Amino acid sequence: MKSTKSPSWTRRLLGLVPVAVPPHVFEVDSGLLRYASFPRNNGDWQAADLLESELPAEAFQVGPLGGPLRTPEVLDRVLGDILERAGAPVAQASLVLPDRWLRLLFVELEEAPGETREEIFRFKLRKLVPFRVEDLRVSGTELPALPAQPGKLRALVAFAVEQLLDELEEAFAARGVRLGQIASRSLYLTSYLAEDHQDAVVTLLEADGYSLVFVSEGAPVLVRYRTFPLAVGDIGRTEHVARDLRLIRSYLAEHLPERKFSEGLVCGPPDTATAWVELLESGFDLRARVLGANDADLPSAPSSVGWHELLPLFAAATREVA
């Protein structure tokens, strides 16, 4: 059976603290609250519950990183309804957020006496992102230096709107639920896949964008997020993505020439994901495929939700944080 021990590079990112991971997982997006439970039965994972409710468009404010709650009472009511319908009491849970709300970025580090790592991360972000860093929750984990850049410390930094995260944590706490870990769909997914897919391009397709995580020797070396969905059959959009992939390939050739990627893994709606298989294969000279139920230990999944939607939640619930 696949190990679910979390790679060390994920353990300190935005709430990935040393706690026992419960089987309960929630996903929040601007128009959806979803709950799933993945208990173990005789060592095998099971899908015990899958509940979801729509959230009205006015529930959250709109912003490039998402926005704070506009109507907290709406989320509270929907959350309360889901908890009442859940098959077991929920005291602790994981939270999955869209990649648009929780971003990942690599930064180079320099030793700075008297400054904490968080202060250094914030200083770096001020130079790299078009957001007010004072309004963000920031966390990061250091990674080994690249062979082409010996001696240079690097960190994978995660950031999201502090007020949004605070309000979500408060909303769940008001209903008696402690959120032990909060991360993005692509971070959970990559953490789950990285152990068995040491040199891969992990691609996550969401309704309003796509994420690419380049994994080498089991750890990410490059992250790319774009708020630009790929519509099936839209030649203009497909060419736009192809140009983006060519830019990434040029960057890899210049900055990471020693890194080779053997496979592409695509998590997304089957029709759209199939188009990405060809894009990855032609863009990076590798074999690519669409992820499915055979890529996880879950024997069966509810038919009401596509496997590409369920896999990041399953990844969150099966983490082993020690």
PyMOL commands that set and color helices and strands:
alter all, ss='L'
color gray80, all
select helices_A, chain A and resi 8-10+57-59+72-85+117-128+133-135+162-174+185-194+235-255+270-284+293-295+307-317
alter helices_A, ss='H'
color red, helices_A
select strands_A, chain A and resi 24-29+32-37+40-41+44-45+49-54+92-97+103-109+136-143+153-161+178-184+200-206+209-216+219-226+263-267+287-290
alter strands_A, ss='S'
color yellow, strands_A
deselect
rebuild
show_as cartoon
